[in-house]
């Protein structure tokens, strides 16, 4: 047996993943969400004079994530 092979005799602790529930009708549209995410990125990074700055990446990322989550929340309210 090579060192990269692993043999496991006790399989009682191995869990199988349960299937995901079926998608609800009227859920998020992939195209709509993609456009929204691109819009959030453009609003943060698309301005004139935006140059790459390593020290700004975490700030930009946090802002984009915050904007996307806000927009998803608004979109979710529309689907209720």
N, C-alpha and C positions, 0 to 999 in steps of 0.2 A: 504494500500500500504506500502510495506517495504521501509526502507531507502535506499536500494540498487537499487531500481527500479527508472528509469528516464522516465518521460513522456514528450514528446515534441510535442506541437501542431503546431508549425510553421516549416514546412519542406521546405520552399522556399530557404533556404540557404544551404541545403544539396546538395553536388555535387557528381555526379557519376563519377567514373574513366573511362576515354575513353579507348577502347581496344588498345593494343599495335599494331603497324604496323607489318605485316608479316615479318618474318626473311628473309633477303636477301640470295639468294643462294651463296655459297662460303664464308660464314661468318667464324668466328673463330671455330676451332675444339675444343670441350670440352677436349678431350684427350690431344691434343697438348698444350693447355693452362695449363692444370693440370700438365703436365710434366715440362713445363717452370717454373711454380710457385714453384714446388718442387725443381727444380734446383737452383732457386734464393735463396730459404731458405737454401738449403744445402751449397751453396757457402758462405753464411753469417754465418751460425751456425754449419756447419758440420766439421769444421777444428779440428785438434787435440788440446786438451787443452781448448776448449770452455766450460766454466762452467757457470751455471746460475748466473747472477748478476742482482738483481732488478734494480740497477742504470743504467744498460746497455740496458734494454728492449726497451725503447723509441728510442734509437739510432739504435738498431737492426731492430725494426719495420720500422722506417723511411727508412733505407737502403734497406730493402726487398721491401717495397712499391715502392721506386724509381727504383729499378732494374726491378720489374715487369712492371711498367709503360713504361720504356724504351723498354723492350722486346715486350710489346703489340704494341707500336708504330712501331717497326720494322716489326712485324707481319702484322699490318694494312697496311703498305706500300706494302707488298707483295700481299695483296688482292685487291689493287686498279687497 
